[in-house]
Amino acid sequence: MDQSSSLKFLGSWADSHTHRVRLALKLKGLVFEYQEEDSANPSSALLLHNPIYKKVPALLHDGRPVVESLVILQYIDETWTDNPIMHADPFERAIVRFWCHFADDKLGPAVGLVFSSAGEGQKAAVDQVHENLKLLERELRDGAFKGRRFFGGDNIGLLDIVLGCGSYWLAVFEEVMEVKLVDPDTFPLFHAWLRDFEEQKEVKETIPPIDKLLEYARGIRQMMLSLSTDTTTATTIGAPATGSTTSNNDAAVEEIGLLQESLVL
């Protein structure tokens, strides 16, 4: 590491995208200053350095901001080349990038729907998670990652970070929502990979304790149920929503949306 370099990292303790960057920094052995952010009330520093998305994570390298977790991860790997998290081969890098986008565009949203839905909608979301996990299981069994301990090979790589920093929510959602997402008999290779990933020293230092994550998820779920109950009651009574009620509900919906983003892959 270039000891003259200054690194400041803005994140949020329960945010899986924050965990991605924190883990990469640990794997690289980089020293950084950390600033905790409130997802619902971003600081002036976060708004200054990420004015477009206004959310974590944000990495400041010698005062210059790099934002969005996938962008940050690749920036870290290209800037500090020791302990690489991406292979040198361009085709391998392309495959990894594809599956990183799969995690963010397909698997993550499906997991989020499990948490935010109920009844038949939740059942459909669980089925979608299973379909996505089948694709990963197939890649581990017969595809580009066959025979590997980690997606990155013998060591944790970029895709391990992206999938792993978020997959721990699967166990949390299983308990909170009383659903089964990762069956070791159905997804033996993915399940074994996840258990191995979670046992790594740097991962244990990055991921918050399970009881803290459970408490956080239950709190968000309660907020969602309370908001749903308030809306249903007002509709049943037929009373028009007051300006104060509408404003409070809008604020709650926005906060829940921000919090839900932190829960998915």
Disulfide bonds with the S-S distance in Angstrom:
none
